[in-house]
């Protein structure tokens, strides 16, 4: 008989951002491993009545009065906190869980963050029901560049520590983060487990024919964050064009999606030069995931910019890397030596070049020149890549982690 599991994922379908995909893969493949899975998600991004065993809350017109009161109290509390944790969603999510649990006794819950509101719900459930809890961190709390306020670090430290203390298992998306937490919290080192981000094998995503065009395209898909503006890469390309090594007429740098502080980026000297040469394409707006995937599948080259974070360097991997690798086309990455991105690319079997933040201009130029000489003919990723990042296999791994609960 299948066990019942509830997954708390504030961001979920019909939203189609990168933060949705991990939860969607788990909900899809955990049932194949004997875990009948319900998802409790936010309704802020819309609802889809065709999704099975998915509850979007709050649901206006059906919420109980006492749940609405608790949500209002949570809203007042969140005003006092340094970050928006989506706490007003928590009472609605808890009430939805209790409705499911009453009809289908739940043996385990998984909460995924950010935001941390899902962990708050799971924490309450753990205290009330003693149900096995897996806390899944797509990003850490402490040291996350999205939580930059230094004065709030004691709060972040307390919040993260309380989750570590209370959860039965804590999932990370990189070995760097897992190893860091094991060293910092040896008392709970047995709780920290690695389940990389990955891809959905059923999507069958891969390269598509490159359209006929007089130039090659280097594509960056997704949000280009202001903290990740690739000024030194753009400066390197400018130097290669001015030196006659690259032709401006035969190269396009395509940024597909939102560009934070786009005007500041455009005004940078190297970017302004390349823009004047007709080499830069960006519209600065969000695009549907399918459109972004089509852009990835038809690019000659793909551009990945890793997070620059001196406190937790290399703590995560941009989710787009796995889609990039499935195309088998050359990947230009900006990262640090030995980072998870660096190591994944080295073992992927796909052509790539890594520009390190510490590289001097002459090294950047040499790497860029060699990169743009690579063929765009697709190369199948290595067996190691599929072993580690296939979403179906990852769900099977999590189900194995839950087995001790069934045994006692």
Secondary structure by P-SEA (a helix, b strand, c coil): cbbbbbbbcccccccccccaaaaaaaaacccccccbbbbbbbcccccccccccbbbccccccccaaaaaaaaaaaaaaaaccccccccaaaaaaaaaaaaaaaccccbbbbbcccaaaaaaaaaaaaacccbbbbbbccccccccccccccaaaaaaaaaaaaaacccbbbbccaaaaaaaaaacccccccbbbbccccccccccccccccccccccccccccccccccaaaaaaaaaaaaaacccccccccccccccccaaaaaaacaaaaaaaaacccccccccccaaaaaaaaaaccbbbbbccccccccccccccaaaaaaaaccbbbbbcccccaaaaaaaacccccccccccccaaaaaaaaaaaaaccccbbbbcaaaaacccaaaaaaaaaaaacccccc
